[in-house]
Amino acid sequence: MSGTPAFARLRDDVDDGAADMRRAGADDGDDDDGLSDAASAEVRAAFEMELEVQRGEGCARPCACCNACLPRSARMACARATREWGPVARRQLALALPISVTYVSGYGLNLISILFVGRLGAADLAASSLASMLTNVTGFSVAIGLLTALDTLGAQAFGAGNLPRVGYVVQRALLIVTLFIVPVSVLWWFTTPALIALKQPPEVAEMSGQFARLLIPGAAPLLWSEVGKRFLSSQGIVRPMLYVSLLVNALHPIWCWLFIYHLELGFAGAAIAMDVSYSLLCLFLAAYILCFSPHVPGTWPGWSWREALSGWGEFLKLGVPGAAMLSLEWWAFELCVLVAGALGTASLAAHNVLATLVVISFMLPLGQSVAAGTLVGQFLGAGDTRSARKVAAFAVTVGTAVSTLAATVYVCLGRLVPRAFTDDVGVDDRVTQLLPTVCFFIVLDAVQGIAQGVLRGAGRQALGAAITIFAYWCISLPAATVLAHAAGLGLPGLWWGETSGYIIVVVVYYVVLQRLDWEGASEVARKRALESARGDEKAMLGGDDDGDGADDGRVDVELEG
């Protein structure tokens, strides 16, 4: 465009105007030519941008991704998209990618343990898998759901600039999850009689109970590390947990070999190895925080029993629905294992292969979900609803694209997918037959997971819990059971039933996000953080305040551009 006669004439007009400005400044005795030159450059830049907007022909100064082969309208659209979405993309991906790797590493601990236990025998593998399912369903899923309150309150307080509140919310979370472990430990201790009452084989029930009891010492350290991870992630800091998680994963095979084979503890050694790795997660992360202080100054004001023991109602008001939102979905997914088990050994094995694909494929969207929750919370706390909307839209788009890519790869691989898990022809056929359905399920699962993250950031866990109960427990699980057994469709019917519930979930979440009152959510987040700021200041200073101090420390989380 800069080579056209029309543009050349208009550019000359700008140059003439800038020259007149410099002459006028000289006549007035102003010899600051640098200011005049800057003004000339600013006028020229503004004029060129206005010209390209009016004509719609392209970028006056093409960005790096533009080239002469693109139409001018495409170059202009590219430049606008870069200015509009570039900052969002950079921040979102900078958080999401390390978080995804961290979750993959966390899943790696279980996978490594399964590989070691699997060599001990079928009964050992079955018992450890059953115990892991029970401890996840009755303990870890509920506790991690409770900690969604920390995701919301920590990110919103950080965005609003109430830095001490971030630390105080963390202290409450530590006490709450520690108390939560007490009844859970009692439940795990009596796993064996509970499984026998559920008509499980006595040998498997006894071994599963032993495994669950041995996991009790590692439960608290694992949840404390989750609190520490959220303390940092609420501030947009994710690399420390990534480093710690990778290190613990590298060491875990050593503990498995040591306790299972070298010390000849066998089946019990796998649980002890898990306890050691869970404890190291907590110790290494605590040591990293103490030695390197990666957190923002002011976010840890020191331990305060007064603050740690207050505000529990606010925390649980978000945490209990968050636990319901996460654990009820988790439970419904796990119960489908029982539905598949009633279809026979081959169907159960095929279902486990397909479920493993779903879990692995969810790791990248899970990073997007956690990052979206953090950024949405920060932006709403800062009153920047426009950026919060951008984060939500970008996260859903990227998550959908990534999961679609993964699903496409699975479909293209075909029979190579089940052969990576088993040599059984019957299982191979069932998995291959259901790959297209499960791949569609994977995309739906990614979208609903990211939508849950956005709702967590907005503090709408109760709404997410209601959607979960309706879609998964009123539609998905009953439909899967009826289609698999009553309709006689077997394993395909089970997955069709599950998928039907997820379709409804995605549609409902789409409507919810479209109609979400972002301004109202931001107002609630700001009010919550600022009211707490006044209380925190009184606690630290021992006096009254005028209520203005919170805004003075506000953290700038607005996007550039």
LUMPATOR-988086 format. One record per residue (C-alpha): residue in three letters; x, y, z. Coordinates in pm, whole numbers, plus 32768, in hexadecimal, padded with zeros to 4 digits. Each point is the difference from the previous one (the first is absolute). Example, Ala and Ser with C-alpha at 12.3 -4.5 7.8 and 13.67 -1.06 7.14 Angstrom:
2
Ala84CE7E3E830C/Ser808981587FBE/
REM end
This chain:
561
Met800080008000/Ser812180EF804C/Gly805B80037E8E/Thr7EB480877F7B/Pro7FEF816C7F87/Ala7EDB804980E7/Phe80BE7F8A8130/Ala813780C27F95/Arg7F3981437FE8/Leu7F5D7FCB8152/Arg814E7FA8809C/Asp809481437F74/Asp7EE380BE80A1/Val805E7F69814F/Asp816E805D7FCA/Asp7F9F81657FA5/Gly7F29801A8137/Ala81187F8080DC/Ala80F380F87F60/Asp7F0D811C8049/Met7FF57F8E816A/Arg817C800F8018/Arg800E815C7F61/Ala7EF6807B80EC/Gly80C57F798124/Ala813D80AE7F83/Asp7F4B814D7FDD/Asp7F907FE08169/Gly81637FC38073/Asp7FC67E8F8040/Asp81397F4A7F8C/Asp7F937EA58073/Asp80107F617EA7/Gly7FEB7EA48098/Leu7EA18044807C/Ser7F98807F7EAA/Asp80957ED07F56/Ala7F497F1C80F2/Ala7EBE80B97FC0/Ser80377FDC7E8A/Ala80397E8A8023/Glu7ECD7FDB80DB/Val7F2680C07F0B/Arg80877F337EDE/Ala7FBF7EB780B7/Ala7EA180648063/Phe7FB480767EA0/Glu80807EC37F5E/Met7F377F2880EF/Glu7EC680CD7FC0/Leu80337FE47E89/Glu801E7E84800C/Val7ECC7FE580DB/Gln7F3480DE7F17/Arg806F7F587EBF/Gly801A7EA08091/Glu81237FB17F1B/Gly810D7F7E80E9/Cys810E804E80FE/Ala80C081447FD3/Arg811A7F5B80C0/Pro7FD37E897FCC/Cys80317F23812F/Ala80F47EDE7FFB/Cys7EF97F067F97/Cys7F9580CD7ED1/Asn80A87FEA7EAE/Ala7FD2807B7EA1/Cys7F487EC37F9B/Leu7ED7805080E2/Pro7EE780E87F92/Arg8009815180AA/Ser7EB77FC080AF/Ala80927EBE808E/Arg813780B78078/Met7F2A810280B0/Ala7F2D7EF280A3/Cys813C7F4C806D/Ala808C813C809E/Arg7EBC804880B4/Ala7FE57E9B8081/Thr8167800D807B/Arg7FC3814580BC/Glu7EB57F84808D/Trp80517E9A805E/Gly817B7FEE8011/Pro801F8068816F/Val7EE77F118062/Ala80A27EE07F46/Arg8157803E8096/Arg7F83800E8166/Gln7F127EDC7FD9/Leu80FF7F197F5D/Ala8115806980F0/Leu7F277F7D811B/Ala7F527EDE7F55/Leu81297F457F6E/Pro80C57FD78147/Ile7EBE7FA680B6/Ser7FB37EF27F00/Val815C7F6B8022/Thr7FD88007817B/Tyr7EBB7F3D7FED/Val80967F087F0D/Ser81197FCD80FB/Gly7F027FCC8116/Tyr7F527EF87F30/Gly81567F6A7FC0/Leu80257FA0816F/Asn7ECF7F1F7FEA/Leu80667F787EAD/Ile815E7FA48076/Ser7F727F528132/Ile7F0A7F3C7F2A/Leu811A7F8D7F1B/Phe80C57F7A812A/Val7ED57F5F80AC/Gly7F8A7F627EBC/Arg81357F248001/Leu7F9E7F6C8151/Gly7EC37F5A7F82/Ala7E9A80397F95/Ala7F7780058164/Asp80FC8109806B/Leu7FAC80D97ED5/Ala7E897FDE8035/Ala801A80508173/Ser80DF81307FD1/Ser7F1F80877EEB/Leu7ECB7FD280D8/Ala80A980A6812A/Ser807381257F2A/Met7E9F80307F7D/Leu7F6F7FFD8160/Thr810080F28090/Asn7FCE80EB7EDC/Val7E867FF68018/Thr7FDF8018817A/Gly812780E2804B/Phe80D180B17EFF/Ser7EE780687F15/Val7F3B809F811D/Ala813080AF8095/Ile8074808C7EB3/Gly7E9C80757FC3/Leu800680B7814E/Leu814080AD7F92/Thr7F4D80A07ED9/Ala7F9C81078102/Leu81718055801E/Asp8017801C7E85/Thr7EE580FE8003/Leu804F80CA8138/Gly817880067FCC/Ala7FF580717E95/Gln7EF381068041/Ala80B9808C812D/Phe814280127F39/Gly7F5480B07EE0/Ala7F5F80FA80EF/Gly8152804E809C/Asn7FAC7F728158/Leu81457F3D8015/Pro7FF17F9B8172/Arg7EAF7F5E7FC4/Val80A47F067F12/Gly80D47F7B811E/Tyr7EE27FFE80F8/Val7F227F377F16/Val811E7F077FD7/Gln80177FDB817A/Arg7E8C7FB38015/Ala80247F027EE9/Leu811C7F5080B7/Leu7F317FD8813C/Ile7EC67F927F46/Val80A87EEE7F32/Thr80C07F8A8134/Leu7EBA7FD380BF/Phe7F637F5D7ED0/Ile81097EF08003/Val7F8C7F848157/Pro7EAD7F6C7F99/Val80917F917EB4/Ser81117F3D80B3/Val7EFA7F5180D4/Leu7F417FA57EC4/Trp81377F787F56/Trp80597F368135/Phe7EBB7F3D7FDF/Thr80167FCC7E88/Thr80117E84801C/Pro7EB27FC780B2/Ala7F5D81017F1D/Leu80727F457EC8/Ile7F947EB1808D/Ala7EA980978045/Leu7FF980687E91/Lys80317E917F9D/Gln816880277F88/Pro80E07EC98008/Pro80927FDD8161/Glu81687FE87F85/Val7FE5813B7F2C/Ala7F4480B58116/Glu810E7FAE80FF/Met811C80707F1B/Ser7F48813F7F9C/Gly7FC28052816D/Gln81707FD2804F/Phe806280E37EDF/Ala7F08810E806C/Arg807B7FF5816A/Leu816880277F8E/Leu7FA381347F34/Ile7F8580BD8133/Pro815780938060/Gly802B80967EA5/Ala7EA880A07FE6/Ala8047813780CF/Pro814F80557F56/Leu7F5D7FDB7EAA/Leu7EE780EF805A/Trp80F380F680A1/Ser80C680037EBC/Glu7EB980487F48/Val7FCA812D80E3/Gly8162807A7FBC/Lys7FCE7FD37E8B/Arg7EC480D3800B/Phe80AB810980D6/Leu80F480397EE4/Ser7F147FC77EDB/Ser7F0A81048085/Gln811B80F97FC3/Gly80477F777EA5/Ile81357F3F8075/Val800A7E987F87/Arg81677F9E7FB6/Pro80687F9C8165/Met7EFD7EEB800F/Leu80667F927EA4/Tyr816B7FD7806C/Val7F9F7F4E8141/Ser7F0D7F177F50/Leu80FE7F9A7EF8/Leu81077FBD810B/Val7F147F2B80D2/Asn7F987F3C7ECA/Ala816B7FBA7FAE/Leu80377F77815E/His7EC07F35801B/Pro807B7ECC7F3E/Ile81207FEC80F7/Trp7F137FEF8129/Cys7F277EFE7F4E/Trp812B7F217FBB/Leu808880338160/Phe7EC37FAB80C0/Ile7F607F027F14/Tyr812E7F337F96/His8139805680C7/Leu7F5780028156/Glu7F117EF17F84/Leu7ECA80B18080/Gly7F467FA87EC2/Phe7EA3808C7FE0/Ala801D80D5813B/Gly8141809C7F7F/Ala7F4380AF7EE9/Ala7F2680BB80FB/Ile8130805D80D1/Ala80AD80837EC7/Met7ED080DB7FBC/Asp801280888165/Val816E80587FD1/Ser7FBF80B37EB6/Tyr7ED480BD808E/Ser80D5806F8128/Leu811A806F7F1B/Leu7F0D80CF7F32/Cys7FA780C08139/Leu8162801C808A/Phe80A380677EB8/Leu7EF681077FB7/Ala8017808E8162/Ala817C800A7FE6/Tyr7FED80AF7EAE/Ile7F1481098089/Leu80D680388137/Cys814B800E7F45/Phe7FA180C07EC5/Ser7EC680C2806A/Pro7F5E7FEC7EA6/His7EBB80978081/Val7FAB81707FE2/Pro807680C48134/Gly7EE1803C80EE/Thr7F397ECA7FA5/Trp80837F4A8134/Pro7FD080EB812A/Gly80667EF780FD/Trp7F307EFF80B5/Ser7ED6808E80BC/Trp7F237F1680C7/Arg7EFA8113800D/Glu7FEA800E7E85/Ala80317E8B7FCB/Leu7ED77FB080DF/Ser7F1B810C7F6D/Gly7F4B80137EB4/Trp7FB57E8C7FEF/Gly7E9680407FA3/Glu806A80C67ECE/Phe80FC7EF27FA1/Leu7F0C7EDF8027/Lys7EED80BE7F4B/Leu80DA7FE37ECA/Gly80BB7EC1805B/Val7ED87F198040/Pro7F5B80477EAD/Gly81597FE47F64/Ala802B7EAA809F/Ala7EAA7F9A7F7E/Met805080827EA2/Leu81457F3B7FEA/Ser7FBB7EC880CC/Leu7EA37FB67F7A/Glu808480027E9C/Trp81277F2B806F/Trp7F1C7F0980B2/Ala7F177FDF7ED6/Phe81297FB47F1E/Glu80887EFE80F5/Leu7EAC7F59802C/Cys7FFD7FBB7E8C/Val811A7F0B804B/Leu7F087F3180C9/Val7F0580127EE1/Ala810D7F897F0E/Gly80707EEF80F0/Ala7EA77F627FF2/Leu80297FDC7E85/Gly81227F0C801C/Thr81797FFC8018/Ala8044806A7E98/Ser7F0F81268015/Leu8096806F814B/Ala81607FF27F71/Ala7F9480C37ECB/His7F51810180DA/Asn813C803180D0/Val80CD803A7EC4/Leu7F0781027F82/Ala7FEB80A88156/Thr817C80198007/Leu7FF880B27EAE/Val7F0280F5808D/Val80D7804A8132/Ile8140802E7F36/Ser7F5280DF7F02/Phe7F6E80DA8114/Met8152806C8088/Leu803A81207F0C/Pro7E9B8088801C/Leu80257FDC8179/Gly812380F37FF4/Gln7F2680F17F3C/Ser7EEC7FD48102/Val80DD804F812B/Ala80A781247F4D/Ala7EAF808B7F94/Gly7F7D7FED8164/Thr813180B78084/Leu7FFC81167EFC/Val7E87802E8009/Gly80148021817A/Gln811E80FB7FEB/Phe7F5680D57EF8/Leu7EB17FFF80B1/Gly80AE80628142/Ala80A6811D7F44/Gly7EB4806C7F65/Asp80737FAB7E9F/Thr7ED47F407F7A/Arg806880307E96/Ser81437F3D8033/Ala7F477EF780CA/Arg7F187FC77ED8/Lys812A7FE57F16/Val80A67EFC80DD/Ala7EC47F2D8009/Ala7FD3800C7E87/Phe816E7FB87FB7/Ala80117EDE80F4/Val7ECC7F557F71/Thr807E80337E9C/Val815C7F788041/Gly7F817EE080D4/Thr7F0C7F9B7EF2/Ala810E80127EF5/Val80FC7F3480C8/Ser7F047EF2805D/Thr7F837FEE7E99/Leu81667FCF7F8A/Ala80367EE880FD/Ala7EB97F5B7F9D/Thr805D80137E90/Val814E7F588047/Tyr7F527EE480B9/Val7F0B7FC77EE2/Cys81187FFF7EFF/Leu80CD7F0880CB/Gly7ED97F118013/Arg80657EA78078/Leu815880798068/Val7F5F80A58130/Pro7F7E7EC580B0/Arg81367F3D7F9C/Ala80CE80EC80D6/Phe7F407F7B812F/Thr7FAA7E967FB4/Asp802D7EDD7F10/Asp7EA37F78803F/Val7F3E7FF77EB8/Gly7EAD802980A9/Val806F813680BB/Asp80A780837EC4/Asp7EBB7FE57F3A/Arg7F2E80AA810C/Val80EE81268028/Thr802280357E89/Gln7E877FF87FD4/Leu7FCA810B810A/Leu812280E77FAA/Pro7F2B80FC7F39/Thr7F01801A811A/Val81098024810D/Cys80BC81037F31/Phe7EC380D27FEF/Phe7FE17FD08178/Ile8166807F802C/Val7FAA81497F53/Leu7EC7802E80D4/Asp80C37FAE813C/Ala8102810C7FB0/Val7EF9810D7FC9/Gln7F407FB48140/Gly81427FF080CB/Ile806F81587F8B/Ala7EA4808E803D/Gln80187F7F8165/Gly814980BA8026/Val7F6181457F8D/Leu7EE47FD480F9/Arg80FC7FBF8116/Gly80B181437FAE/Ala7EB380B7800A/Gly7FA47F62814D/Arg7ED47F457F6E/Gln804C7EA48084/Ala7E987FD18074/Leu7F84802B7E9D/Gly81007F067F82/Ala7F967F06810B/Ala7E92801E7F97/Ile805E7FC17E94/Thr80D17ED28066/Ile7EE87F6280CA/Phe7F0280327EEB/Ala80D17F947ED6/Tyr80D37EE68091/Trp7F207F668107/Cys7EAB803F7F63/Ile805D7FC17E93/Ser815C7F747FBA/Leu80197EE68101/Pro7E967F867FE0/Ala8014800B7E84/Ala81477F3F8001/Thr7F6E7EF580E4/Val7EBA7FDC7F3F/Leu80A47FF57EA9/Ala810F7F0D806F/His7F1F7F0880B4/Ala7E8A80377FD2/Ala802380527E8E/Gly81067EF17FD1/Leu80F580E57F4A/Gly81257FA180DC/Leu813A80D6800E/Pro7F9C80E07ED9/Gly7EBC805380B6/Leu80C4805D8138/Trp80D780FC7F45/Trp7ED880877F39/Gly7F4C803D8148/Glu812C80AF8098/Thr802C80D47EC9/Ser7E93806C8004/Gly802E80958159/Tyr813A80B97F97/Ile7F5080927ED0/Ile7EFB809680E6/Val8111808080EA/Val80B480B47EE5/Val7EBE80A07F81/Val7FA28075815F/Tyr815D80888044/Tyr7FF880BC7EB5/Val7EBA80AA8061/Val80828048815F/Leu814280A27F87/Gln7F4580CC7EFC/Arg7F1380868109/Leu80F680178120/Asp7FEB814C80B6/Trp8170805A7FEC/Glu7FD081598095/Gly7F3C7F6E8123/Ala81087EF5803A/Ser810F81097FFD/Glu7F3F80D880F3/Val7FD87EDB80F1/Ala81727FA97FE2/Arg806D8168803C/Lys7F12802C8123/Arg80737EBC809F/Ala817080587FDD/Leu7FDD816B806D/Glu7F2D7FB08132/Ser81047F028065/Ala811280FF7FC0/Arg7F7180E88107/Gly7FF17EE380F9/Asp81607F8E7FAA/Glu8089815F8030/Lys7F5C801B8153/Ala80927EB18062/Met815F80667F98/Leu7FFD8167807D/Gly7F1C7FD48129/Gly7F3781337FA3/Asp7EF180887F21/Asp802780607E96/Asp7F4180D27F0E/Gly7FC57EE67F09/Asp80DD808F7EEF/Gly81397F378038/Ala7F9A7ED77F32/Asp7FF680BA7EB9/Asp815680988040/Gly809E7EA97FEB/Arg7F3A7F857ED9/Val80BF7F197F1E/Asp800080617E93/Val7F8D7ECC7F43/Glu7F7480B57ED3/Leu806E7F817EAF/Glu80D980CE7F20/Gly7F6A80717EBA/
REM end
